[in-house]
Amino acid sequence: MKRTMRVAAAVVCLLFCISFAGCGSSLEDAKVIDTLRYSKVTYAQNSEEISTGVVAENDTWQLEWDQKNKRVSFVEKATGNVWGQTPIESISLQPDENGIRRKNHPQVESAIQVFYQNTTNMVEESAWSYNDAVRAERADDIESGVYTMKIENGLRVVYDFYNFEIMVPVDYKLEGDRFTVSVDPTKIADNGENVATGVSIAPFMCGVKNGAEDSWIFMPDGAGTIIEPNDVDTVGDTGSLPVYGRDLIIQNYAFMSKRQQVTMPVYGVKKGDKALLAVIEGGAESAAINWNVGSENIRYSSVYASFAFRGYNEVVPPRGYSTPAAYIRIFADYINPEVISVAYYALSGDKANINGMAETYRNYLIKKGELKKVNTEEKRVALKYIGGVVQPDSLLGLPSSKLFPMTTTEQAGEMTAAFAEKLGTDFYVDLVGFGESGADIGTYAGGFTTAGKLGGESGMLSLSAKMKELKVPWFMDFNLITFTDGSNGYTVDNHGAVWSNQQTAYFNPHRVLSRMTNNDVRYYLMGRDYLVGAAEELMEEFPSMGLQGISYDSLSSVVYSDYQTGAYSACANMIEDALSIINKTKEKGHTYLADAPNVYAAVNADTILDAPLYSSLFDFSDYDVPFYQLVLRGYVPMNSVSINLTADEEDALLRCVRAGIAPSYTLTYNYDKELITSEHTFIYGSSYEGNKGKILDTADTLKGYLESIEGATITGYDVISDDVSVTRYSNGVYAVVNLGDTEAQTDYGKVPADSWITGRVAE
């Protein structure tokens, strides 16, 4: 018994050492910031009691405080519409169908949810402000753990989670035609034992009563998805998707194959003739968009943002350590100090729909100077050529590997010439996997060169001359983020990103067929301190390869932390790093192709490839919407994900028509039966000979439609029925798409099954 206790104690000590090893030598000179101590803050002493009524006001809004119920609400003066931490329709507490006045669920009444790790059991838990601050039982004489004070154009409310000794100040402000809710993590206080790790802001600001008519919530899941607030069961469905993708430095033990990425930091709700769009302004890299839908207990469905301001890694608990958690989160002992902020825009009347939300977000990006029309021509087709893949081999009976040439530079020129004969210059090419490791993660940035088996530098120069002769735009792709082997002076040991315990960070891929973690392979991440510098060194090699257009693989779609210094906790400054590389590339005269980009990269791209067509198709989602294209189409040319790699090519092409974008295809020139062991799924549908005719036929079919909408923005998108929708453009063109298997009769005419029609509205 004593031995068991000693082992358990040793394990706990080990975990604490790992958890708080963040202040190692590499952090000694770095400026790191942590939360405040609960016992030292004076929020309660400095507060002022504010009576019920209007606290702040401008031409558009009134900010109101309900002192009795500790509620904040915002009244739109022009319409009288009210938005608040608690849905206005829930406040009256009308009797239900049985005549019983049911109180709101505590979550519906909560202004925030705070996350904290109990350092005794290493489990991350959460507390809701209504139960644990507003109504918490206290040992002192204070009636409620909510303290208020007026601030410029708004109100600060401090939520005191007394029993956990955590305080969270929240600022509610009026800013012109919008209102904001923000939290400064550096002003959060905890007691060091319950360590604050994150917060959810206004969980039911975008809430709607289950069963409400003409109502839904919107999430930017992939292209975009709409969820109607129908009862599901007692518990309902909850979950979250990380904004801009998951933090790659966190070990991932689950394989979620069908999840799309959240590329835009927005979400919203529609309730009849009014709607609210939320834009995450501060802390988006460390945010997640959460849903809570269909719960019969809660009676309201909602979408909201949460923020993990304290970075972490996830580990399997050691043997002998008792914990209810399947995985333990090892948190850094400092935080990302960026202010967390969500801005809300109210819509009403004919703007209270997905079109109004897209227009609002587009105007938001334009006003900030981020979205501008680029001069790049829209192309009918995008072609992605795969250079090589790494295959197992043996040398003198010992296992080794080799690069199998899927497409050489000479073959790339041959394919391009064949397409140019039919398409002219109305397409572009992206070369992927032409470095030393091919399309696999291996030598950093492909060794800054072209693999010899694929043609080498001389072959790339010849291809460059060929492309120039054909006048076909082309790009070459480099992976700046992940690697297994160093190159050009960059090594895993000296330049790899590290976890909070200062160990070199890695993640394991998942096997495609078994979905099990492949523990035999480790992928490393370039240290954030070196990322921009490495990209600049790579740029110096572009002229010797004859490169004009550049793509940086996952740079446009990946965020990750690094704990070598305090500057990159919880993905901090990732957007700044990515934009620095993109801007430096363009300053050197290169065009930039963004692959499956998050919005910050998309608005800075010359061309977008792999624009999303789908959502994650969750069971509770009702239908997809092309929100990504509603916002960006007409400003940045874009092509879809590779049609020939989708499960249903016909459906994918119809979604291209619906979204107003051109298709793309992934192609390889060579195949051998040895490739059957490869984990790369693109191998089985990418044959050049097998796809060439289909690509040309599709290009001919779409030619007239794509030409008719060139440069036009989408001004309207309406769902006619479950499978039928109409997209309207700024130049009067429309397209009606039928994804169903039966003919549809519409106001625009009959639309055959699995087909589409187009026309132009008479002026």
Residue, then its C-alpha position, 0 to 999 in steps of 0.5 A: m500500500k505504501r509503495t503504491m502511494r509513493v508511486a502515485a505521489a511520484v507520478v503527480c510530482l512528475l506531471f507538475c514538473i512537466s506542467f510548470a517546466g515552461c520557465g526553462s532557460s529559453l524563457e528566462d529572457a522572454k517577457v511572459i505574462d500570467t493571470l493575476r492572483y485572486s487574493k490580490v485584486t481589488y475588483a470588489q472594492n473598486s466597483e460601483e453599484i449601477s441601477t437598472g437602466v441605460v448605462a451607455e448610448n449612441d446613435t444606434w444602440q442603448l446598453e442596458w443593465d438589469q441590476k436584479n438579475k445581473r443581465v446585460s442587453f443591447v437595444e437597437k434604437a431603430t427597430g427596438n430589437v433587443w440582444g442580450q446575454t440571455p435571449i429576450e424571448s426567455i426573459s418573460l418566463q411564459p407558462d409552458e404547454n402545461g401551464i408551468r412557469r419554467k425557469n431558464h436553464p443556468q446556461v441560458e442565464s450565464a454571461i460567460q463560462v470559465f475554464y480552469q484546471n484543478t491542479t490536484n487532479m489535473v482535470e480541466e473543468s468549467a463553471w457557468s457564471y449564473n450558478d457559480a458567480v451570480r447565485a453562488e453561496r458565499a461565506d462572506d456578506i456579499e449577496s452576489g459575486v458580480y461587480t460593476m463599473k462604468i467604462e468609456n461607452g460601456l460597462r465592465v462586469v466582473y464575475d467572481f467565481y467565489n468557490f473556485e477563487i477565479m475572477v473574470p472582468v468582461d467589457y461590454k461596449l458600444e462602437g458605432d453600429r455594433f457592440t462588442v464583448s471582450v475579455d483581457p486575459t491579463k486581468i483575469a485572476d485565479n488562486g494558482e490552484n484552480v488555474a484559469t485556462g479559457v473562457s466562453i463569451a456570451p454563450f446565448m447571445c446568438g441563442v434561439k428557442n427550440g422550435a422557433e419558426d423561420s429561425w436558424i443558427f449559422m456556423p462557418d463550418g467548411a463552406g458554411t452550414i445552417i442548423e435549425p433549432n429543433d429538439v433533438d433529445t434531452v441532452g441535445d448535441t454539443g461540440s466545437l470546431p477550432v477557428y483556423g484549424r486545430d493547434l498542430i502542437i497539441q497531440n491529436y489522439a482522435f481521427m475525425s476524417k469528415r470534419q471541415q475547417v473553420t476558415m472565417p471567424v464568424y457565426g450568427v443567428k436568425k430569428g424571424d425578421k431579425a438576425l445577429l452576426a458575430v465576428i471574432e476580432g481578438g484571439a481568433e487563432s486560439a478560438a473555437i466555435n461551439w454549438n449547443v443545439g436541440s436540448e430539451n432541458i435547455r430549450y434553446s439552441s446556440v452558437y458561440a465562441s470560446f477561447a483557450f488563452r493558456g496553451y497546452n499539450e495533451v498526454v495520456p495519463p501515466r500508469g498508476y495515476s488516478t484520473p477520470a480524464a482519458y487525456i491530461r492537458i499539460f498547460a503552460d504557466y503563462i498565457n497569450p495576453e491578446v485581448i479576446s473580443v467579439a463584435y456583434y452586428a444586428l440585421s433586420g428585414d430583408k438583410a436578416n438572412i445569410n446574404g445579409m451576414a455575408e454582405t456585413y462580413r465582406n464590408y467589414l473586411i473591406k472597411k479594415g482594408e483587408l479585402k480588395k479586388v485583385n488583378t488576377e484573371e479567373k481561370r476555367v480550370a486549376l490543375k495540381y500536378i503531384g511530383g513524387v511520393v516516398q515509397p519503402d525500399s531496401l538497401l543490402g537487405l536493410p529497410s530504406s526509402k525511395l522517391f517514386p516519380m509520379t510526375t517529372t518536370e518534363q511530363a508536367g510540361e507535356m501535360t500543360a502543352a496538351f491542355a494549352e492546345k484546347l484551353g489556351t491560357d484559361f487554366y493554371v498549374d500548381l506543382v506539389g511535391f517536387g522537392e526532395s521528399g515529394a508530396d510526403i512530409g520529409t526534408y524541410a521545404g523540400g530541401f529548397t530544390t527540385a528532386g533529381k528524380l523529378g528533373g532537378e533544377s535544370g528540369m525545373l528551369s526547362l519547365s519554367a521556359k515551357m510555361k513562359e512560352l505557353k503563357v500559362p500561369w504556374f506555381m510551385d509549392f513548398n511546405l514551410i511548417t512540417f518536416t522530419d529532416g533538416s535542410n539548409g542548416y535547419t535541424v529538428d533539434n535546433h529549430g523545431a518548435v517545443w512543448s511547454n516542458q521545452q521538449t521538441a514537439y511532434f505529432n503522429p499522423h493517422r493511418v488512412l485505412s485503420r484510422m489508428t495513430n502511426n507511432d512509427v512516424r513523427y512530424y516536427l514543426m518549424g520553430r516560430d522564431y525561425l519560420v519567417g527567416a527560413a521563408e526568406e532564405l527559401m525566397e533567395e532560391f526562387p530565381s535559380m529555379g525560374l519560379q514565378g508563382i509560389s504556394y506555401d502548402s499549409l501556411s495559409s491554413v495552419v496555426y500552431s503554438d511554440y513555447q521556446t519564448g512567450a510570444y507564441s503561446a496558444c497560437a499567438n501571432m500566427i496570423e502576423d507570421a503568415l502575412s509577413i511571409i506572404n507580403k515578403t513573397k509578393e514584394k519580391g515580385h512573385t504571385y501567391l497561391a493560397d491553398a485552402p486558406n483561412v480568411y487572413a491568407a485568402v484576402n492576401a492571395d492572388t488566387i485561391l485553390d481548394a476553396p471549400l464546397y462542403s460542410s462537415l455534414f454533421d447529423f444535426s446540420d440542415y443544409d450547406v450554404p456557400f458562405y465562403q464564396l458569398v464573401l470572397r467571390g468577385y474579389v479573389p479568383m478561386n477554384s474548388v477542391s479537386i473534383n476528381l478526388t471527391a466521393d461524387e464528382e457530379d455533386a461537386l461540380l454542381r456545388c461549384v456552379r452554386a458557389g460560382i467558382a471554377p473546378s480544380y483537378t489533381l493529376t499524376y502521370n505515372y503509376d505502378k502497382e507498388l503504389i498500392t501500399s501508399e497512404h496517399t489517397f490521391i493516387y487512385g483517382s489522379s491519372y492524367e490519361g484517365n482524367k484528361g478528356k473529362i477535364l476538357d469536357t467539363a471546361d467546355t460545359l462551364k465556359g459560358y457560365l463562368e465567362s458570364i459571371e467573371g468579376a461579379t460578386i454574389t448578391g443573393y443566395d436563396v434555398i428554394s427547397d432541400d436540394v434546390s437553390v438559386t445564386r444571383y450575381s451583381n451583373g444580373v446573372y443567376a444559376v439555379v442548381n438542383l442537387g436532388d434526384t428528381e426534377a424541380q419546378t422553380d420560378y426560373g423554370k424546370v431544373p432537371a435532376d442533378s443539373w442546373i440552369t442559368g440566365r440573366v435578369a432583364e434590366 
